[in-house]
Amino acid sequence: MDFTNPLVYGVPFFLGLILLELTYSKTHDHKDLYKWKDLISSLGMGVGSAVIAPLVKTITVILLFSFVYDLFNPIVDGVRTNIMGYESFGYAWYIWIFCMLCDDFSYYWFHRQNHMVRFFWAAHIVHHSSDNFNLGTAVRNGWFTIFYKPLFYVWIVAIGFPPEMLVVCLGIEALWQFQLHTVFIPKLGVLDKFLNTHTMHQVHHACNIEYMDKNHGGILNVFDRIFGTWKPLDESIDIAYGVTQPPDSYNIWVILTHEYADIWKDMKKSKNFKDKFMYVFGPPGWSHDGSTKTVKQIRKEMAIEQAQQEKAQLNKADSKVLTASA
């Protein structure tokens, strides 16, 4: 059965919403929401993704997803049957729901690993490199994530979901992710209990240390809650968007490749093979000499420092009490 990827209809929708938000921001009290050079860079990368993605996805569906689907779901006596012995999934409405859940689960781990593995982060940092948070940023996608992203989803066709169904679910996921990139939608009450909403995605794009590496979910936030990466927006915190080491350039190629260049520079800092490996596949911020820190290391140091300050305050209060009683 053939289906049309919903992203085909999403492109004009994306451009229309970007134009609407841009116009609203410039005519109201949000004139700094968009920077022209930044928007042009984001749109340029979006156009590049729009050109590259269909080619890669075509190869993915034909060579990878279809191959794996046929391998694990051969036709036995005229019936598509999974190697585990059950009939491969059809197109009933509840099958679509299960496929979307599988897609959302895979998206969570794909997205989380983009923040946990520096080689993946080098491709994904492109999306976070702007210090603006708007619908233009939503299309600021790295060109290299496309090449490894299918590996996180191939298990879905292996267990019996048709490749065409998965591609549609991927498109639906992308549509939801696009519209999350706006500051004009407040907290949504009961929907915040189970959906990945706009304020949660603001947290995800923040470079405040308390917000970093949080809210990796796609449509649902249930996997963030289960695996300990969920964090709601604290409106008392002044949020800062972007990354701690931005490319400081509007040149598309610099934005796309600057983190790879930094990885290469870091690899040359040590002759130890394990150190070189960690600079590529370890978490962002890892260093062999402690010159840079990971998010976990920074948070741990902050927690120790806070505990020491609280202990010092208690000791000071106790000494005052003893002095007064004496």
PyMOL commands that set and color helices and strands:
alter all, ss='L'
color gray80, all
select helices_A, chain A and resi 7-27+36-72+93-116+118-128+135-138+145-152+154-158+163-179+189-193+198-205+222-227+252-267+273-281+295-325
alter helices_A, ss='H'
color red, helices_A
select strands_A, chain A and resi 75-76+79-80
alter strands_A, ss='S'
color yellow, strands_A
deselect
rebuild
show_as cartoon
